[in-house]
Amino acid sequence: MKKEFGTLKNGQKAYIYEISWGEIKAHISDYGATLVRLYVPDSKGELADVVLGFDDVSQYDHHGAFFGAVVGRTANRIGKGTFKIGDKTVQMPINNNSNNLHSGPESYGHRLWNLEKHTENSIRFSLLSPDGDQGIPGNAEIHVTYTLEYPGALRITYDAISDKDTVFNMTNHAYFNMAGHDHPEKAMQQELMLTARFYNVADAESIPTGELRPVDGTPMDFRQPKAIGRDIDADYPCFKLQGGYDHNFEAYADPCAILTDPESGRSMSVSTDCPGIQFYSGNFLNGEKGKDGVSYTYRGGVALETQYYPDSVNHPQWPQPFCKAGKPYHSETVYTFRW
């Protein structure tokens, strides 16, 4: 399936494509290589669309929530938007307080990608990012592939190569709700398990301080599944700064996360080769009018973004996203569904 998805403010048309495997279906747009819809059955066999999004590309074009978008070249925040590659200082656009968020205002999630291949269960897009794009060196050829596969999994694969030393830290910014995107009131009732032993403490602008704090004895401990909303309003310093959960956790063990809706029986596990996973509890959702006329209210969905740690380029003791000229970058994240 291919159909028009609307017109961008520059007059270009965007399209949406369907892939399927068994009962699971995904709708993906060439705008931002965006995951627009993802239908998953529950324990009774009833399908629900479990990702937040919009009905028309014009809404994505004007909105900054990154619903379902591919983010790059580097996801999350970089302090003051600056870092070094060798002896070269890189300055990225400042678009979030005094820092860079998701590489800047002209992010990959706001660009038309080229369709390379579309089969029944897979789709592959490409994007050329020129030298100096977002302030980052290197002409980069980037590919993103979505594949639905046994045993009910969505695999997202990122491949890239640059002609100069650069950074690659790609992710997908889907907001999930295992009860269905049209039940924002149920998002905080869902149970989350994170295997992480520690998380990144961040300052008031969500830039990591450098401390990797153990989750033991804190509201950040999800090593045993618990309702997301159980501790979210606790008197805890990190919640006062970030307004809830908006932190990078160690992506430890496989899977590194499991999100479950107890009522429907629908669950999603997350496996990745990335060192971190950003858990965001939708603290800035504010009644956006989404698909099917649904208002995405405060904390009406959660993001689980697999990635390198935020601002890792300025913390050499952490895993690093730097990539040498001519060396292929490859990363995979798999979302496996149970019902």
C-alpha positions as semicolon CSV with decimal commas, in nm:
position;residue;x (nm);y (nm);z (nm)
1;M;0,000;0,000;0,000
2;K;0,115;0,350;-0,091
3;K;-0,096;0,662;-0,057
4;E;-0,053;1,036;-0,036
5;F;0,007;1,170;0,313
6;G;-0,044;1,541;0,239
7;T;0,160;1,839;0,126
8;L;0,445;2,010;0,307
9;K;0,464;2,387;0,349
10;N;0,726;2,394;0,069
11;G;0,476;2,229;-0,170
12;Q;0,634;1,882;-0,172
13;K;0,410;1,579;-0,137
14;A;0,470;1,311;0,121
15;Y;0,360;0,948;0,103
16;I;0,277;0,675;0,347
17;Y;0,347;0,303;0,302
18;E;0,220;-0,012;0,473
19;I;0,418;-0,318;0,574
20;S;0,275;-0,623;0,751
21;W;0,362;-0,955;0,910
22;G;0,086;-1,179;1,035
23;E;-0,155;-0,964;1,234
24;I;0,086;-0,672;1,281
25;K;0,078;-0,377;1,041
26;A;0,289;-0,061;1,030
27;H;0,236;0,262;0,834
28;I;0,555;0,453;0,764
29;S;0,602;0,784;0,584
30;D;0,890;0,907;0,371
31;Y;0,862;1,230;0,571
32;G;1,113;1,182;0,852
33;A;1,111;0,806;0,782
34;T;0,835;0,833;1,040
35;L;0,650;0,547;1,207
36;V;0,293;0,680;1,182
37;R;0,082;0,379;1,283
38;L;0,159;0,040;1,436
39;Y;-0,128;-0,208;1,478
40;V;-0,079;-0,486;1,734
41;P;-0,337;-0,738;1,862
42;D;-0,428;-0,788;2,227
43;S;-0,510;-1,106;2,419
44;K;-0,855;-1,113;2,252
45;G;-0,714;-1,059;1,904
46;E;-0,835;-0,699;1,885
47;L;-0,600;-0,464;1,699
48;A;-0,495;-0,127;1,837
49;D;-0,261;0,138;1,701
50;V;0,003;0,168;1,974
51;V;0,201;0,476;1,860
52;L;0,108;0,843;1,884
53;G;0,102;1,049;1,565
54;F;-0,090;1,270;1,323
55;D;-0,333;1,210;1,036
56;D;-0,160;1,441;0,788
57;V;0,201;1,530;0,712
58;S;0,130;1,903;0,756
59;Q;0,085;1,841;1,129
60;Y;0,426;1,674;1,152
61;D;0,571;1,960;0,948
62;H;0,460;2,215;1,208
63;H;0,509;2,019;1,529
64;G;0,819;1,959;1,739
65;A;0,724;1,645;1,935
66;F;0,916;1,410;1,697
67;F;0,627;1,158;1,697
68;G;0,770;0,841;1,540
69;A;1,053;1,025;1,363
70;V;1,403;0,906;1,287
71;V;1,650;1,131;1,472
72;G;2,009;1,198;1,365
73;R;2,288;1,244;1,305
74;T;2,297;1,254;1,681
75;A;1,999;1,206;1,910
76;N;1,924;1,374;2,242
77;R;2,106;1,676;2,387
78;I;2,458;1,812;2,346
79;G;2,567;2,073;2,598
80;K;2,607;2,417;2,436
81;G;2,581;2,231;2,105
82;T;2,958;2,194;2,086
83;F;3,218;1,916;2,098
84;K;3,545;1,815;1,932
85;I;3,625;1,565;1,659
86;G;4,001;1,536;1,674
87;D;4,132;1,892;1,679
88;K;3,819;2,031;1,509
89;T;3,555;2,208;1,718
90;V;3,200;2,136;1,603
91;Q;2,927;2,392;1,670
92;M;2,571;2,270;1,622
93;P;2,256;2,485;1,623
94;I;2,120;2,590;1,963
95;N;1,753;2,494;1,978
96;N;1,681;2,385;2,336
97;N;1,765;2,637;2,607
98;S;2,139;2,689;2,550
99;N;2,191;2,342;2,402
100;N;2,136;2,130;2,094
101;L;1,846;1,883;2,089
102;H;1,815;1,603;1,831
103;S;2,070;1,779;1,604
104;G;1,879;2,103;1,551
105;P;1,563;2,260;1,406
106;E;1,616;2,112;1,057
107;S;1,633;1,759;1,192
108;Y;1,610;1,441;0,988
109;G;1,257;1,399;1,118
110;H;1,155;1,707;0,917
111;R;1,301;1,595;0,583
112;L;1,175;1,387;0,295
113;W;1,366;1,061;0,267
114;N;1,412;0,866;-0,056
115;L;1,231;0,534;-0,090
116;E;1,482;0,262;-0,183
117;K;1,285;-0,060;-0,143
118;H;0,934;-0,160;-0,035
119;T;0,823;-0,520;0,013
120;E;0,530;-0,676;0,196
121;N;0,710;-0,678;0,532
122;S;0,996;-0,429;0,490
123;I;1,077;-0,076;0,376
124;R;1,410;0,102;0,332
125;F;1,474;0,476;0,304
126;S;1,789;0,676;0,233
127;L;1,903;1,031;0,304
128;L;2,210;1,227;0,196
129;S;2,337;1,460;0,467
130;P;2,601;1,701;0,328
131;D;2,928;1,804;0,488
132;G;2,855;2,069;0,751
133;D;2,488;1,972;0,783
134;Q;2,379;2,057;1,141
135;G;2,737;2,174;1,189
136;I;2,869;1,817;1,166
137;P;3,153;1,725;0,929
138;G;3,128;1,469;0,650
139;N;2,908;1,389;0,354
140;A;2,696;1,111;0,499
141;E;2,488;0,847;0,322
142;I;2,224;0,720;0,564
143;H;1,981;0,429;0,538
144;V;1,696;0,329;0,767
145;T;1,510;-0,001;0,730
146;Y;1,189;-0,109;0,902
147;T;1,115;-0,482;0,896
148;L;0,825;-0,676;1,049
149;E;0,936;-1,030;1,124
150;Y;0,888;-1,344;1,329
151;P;0,788;-1,369;1,615
152;G;0,589;-1,045;1,593
153;A;0,874;-0,796;1,596
154;L;0,954;-0,459;1,440
155;R;1,324;-0,429;1,361
156;I;1,468;-0,084;1,286
157;T;1,813;-0,090;1,127
158;Y;2,034;0,216;1,082
159;D;2,327;0,212;0,836
160;A;2,549;0,505;0,741
161;I;2,891;0,603;0,612
162;S;3,073;0,937;0,594
163;D;3,373;1,063;0,397
164;K;3,506;1,244;0,708
165;D;3,536;1,156;1,074
166;T;3,192;1,226;1,219
167;V;2,931;1,117;1,473
168;F;2,636;0,881;1,426
169;N;2,385;0,830;1,705
170;M;2,053;0,744;1,542
171;T;1,725;0,660;1,712
172;N;1,351;0,649;1,660
173;H;1,133;0,884;1,866
174;A;0,809;0,684;1,875
175;Y;0,571;0,748;2,165
176;F;0,412;0,420;2,272
177;N;0,088;0,338;2,448
178;M;0,019;-0,034;2,474
179;A;-0,349;0,033;2,544
180;G;-0,372;0,212;2,209
181;H;-0,288;0,568;2,114
182;D;-0,652;0,665;2,173
183;H;-0,628;0,588;2,546
184;P;-0,384;0,850;2,679
185;E;-0,542;0,822;3,023
186;K;-0,403;0,467;3,052
187;A;-0,038;0,540;2,969
188;M;0,080;0,590;3,328
189;Q;-0,102;0,274;3,441
190;Q;0,116;0,059;3,219
191;E;0,398;-0,140;3,370
192;L;0,759;-0,084;3,272
193;M;1,063;-0,299;3,334
194;L;1,411;-0,155;3,277
195;T;1,712;-0,377;3,349
196;A;1,932;-0,070;3,407
197;R;2,153;-0,058;3,715
198;F;2,214;0,317;3,677
199;Y;2,088;0,629;3,501
200;N;2,237;0,962;3,393
201;V;2,174;1,244;3,639
202;A;2,096;1,566;3,448
203;D;2,090;1,936;3,530
204;A;1,798;2,180;3,494
205;E;1,851;2,190;3,115
206;S;1,861;1,808;3,095
207;I;2,236;1,797;3,026
208;P;2,409;1,508;3,207
209;T;2,623;1,613;3,502
210;G;2,857;1,318;3,446
211;E;2,719;1,118;3,739
212;L;2,595;0,767;3,671
213;R;2,370;0,711;3,972
214;P;2,264;0,364;4,086
215;V;1,889;0,310;4,074
216;D;1,892;0,125;4,408
217;G;1,651;0,279;4,656
218;T;1,525;0,545;4,413
219;P;1,207;0,598;4,209
220;M;1,425;0,526;3,904
221;D;1,444;0,155;3,985
222;F;1,241;-0,042;3,728
223;R;1,431;-0,369;3,758
224;Q;1,105;-0,519;3,881
225;P;0,806;-0,417;3,667
226;K;0,597;-0,136;3,813
227;A;0,333;0,108;3,698
228;I;0,500;0,410;3,540
229;G;0,282;0,646;3,740
230;R;0,347;0,483;4,076
231;D;0,644;0,698;4,176
232;I;0,640;0,969;3,910
233;D;0,524;1,243;4,147
234;A;0,758;1,146;4,429
235;D;0,959;1,414;4,607
236;Y;1,277;1,335;4,415
237;P;1,524;1,597;4,281
238;C;1,536;1,458;3,927
239;F;1,159;1,483;3,890
240;K;1,162;1,846;4,000
241;L;1,415;1,927;3,727
242;Q;1,275;1,717;3,441
243;G;0,903;1,712;3,531
244;G;0,895;1,333;3,549
245;Y;1,094;1,064;3,375
246;D;1,316;1,203;3,100
247;H;1,645;1,027;3,162
248;N;1,891;0,799;2,993
249;F;1,926;0,455;3,150
250;E;2,191;0,192;3,094
251;A;2,072;-0,053;2,827
252;Y;2,171;-0,356;3,031
253;A;2,081;-0,715;2,938
254;D;1,846;-0,831;2,664
255;P;1,576;-0,714;2,655
256;C;1,664;-0,383;2,815
257;A;1,299;-0,280;2,855
258;I;0,950;-0,432;2,861
259;L;0,635;-0,219;2,847
260;T;0,305;-0,392;2,933
261;D;-0,061;-0,294;2,944
262;P;-0,209;-0,526;3,210
263;E;-0,566;-0,469;3,095
264;S;-0,523;-0,572;2,730
265;G;-0,233;-0,813;2,782
266;R;-0,037;-0,636;2,510
267;S;0,336;-0,595;2,575
268;M;0,651;-0,479;2,396
269;S;1,011;-0,575;2,472
270;V;1,306;-0,367;2,351
271;S;1,639;-0,516;2,241
272;T;1,927;-0,307;2,110
273;D;2,300;-0,288;2,046
274;C;2,302;0,068;2,183
275;P;2,451;0,139;2,529
276;G;2,160;0,351;2,652
277;I;1,784;0,398;2,643
278;Q;1,612;0,731;2,707
279;F;1,287;0,684;2,898
280;Y;1,054;0,982;2,854
281;S;0,712;0,990;3,018
282;G;0,547;1,245;2,789
283;N;0,585;1,532;3,036
284;F;0,544;1,798;2,768
285;L;0,242;1,656;2,588
286;N;-0,025;1,921;2,609
287;G;-0,343;1,811;2,438
288;E;-0,204;1,792;2,084
289;K;-0,475;1,686;1,839
290;G;-0,347;1,357;1,705
291;K;-0,474;1,077;1,486
292;D;-0,845;1,008;1,476
293;G;-0,919;1,331;1,667
294;V;-0,752;1,208;1,987
295;S;-0,607;1,469;2,226
296;Y;-0,266;1,358;2,350
297;T;-0,289;1,479;2,705
298;Y;-0,012;1,524;2,962
299;R;0,182;1,197;3,001
300;G;-0,037;1,028;2,742
301;G;0,244;0,818;2,591
302;V;0,604;0,717;2,658
303;A;0,921;0,713;2,450
304;L;1,192;0,447;2,482
305;E;1,473;0,580;2,264
306;T;1,775;0,352;2,219
307;Q;2,094;0,554;2,176
308;Y;2,434;0,657;2,307
309;Y;2,416;0,852;2,631
310;P;2,315;1,218;2,588
311;D;2,615;1,454;2,558
312;S;2,844;1,149;2,544
313;V;3,064;1,340;2,296
314;N;3,173;1,554;2,592
315;H;3,221;1,263;2,834
316;P;3,509;1,049;2,698
317;Q;3,467;0,795;2,980
318;W;3,134;0,684;2,829
319;P;3,068;0,478;2,513
320;Q;3,133;0,703;2,214
321;P;2,936;0,767;1,892
322;F;3,234;0,882;1,686
323;C;3,281;0,712;1,350
324;K;3,592;0,722;1,132
325;A;3,581;0,829;0,768
326;G;3,485;0,538;0,544
327;K;3,390;0,312;0,834
328;P;3,030;0,184;0,817
329;Y;2,796;0,266;1,103
330;H;2,535;0,004;1,187
331;S;2,283;-0,016;1,469
332;E;1,968;-0,216;1,533
333;T;1,676;-0,198;1,771
334;V;1,402;-0,462;1,787
335;Y;1,057;-0,413;1,939
336;T;0,897;-0,754;2,001
337;F;0,526;-0,771;2,077
338;R;0,335;-1,024;2,286
339;W;-0,037;-1,049;2,347
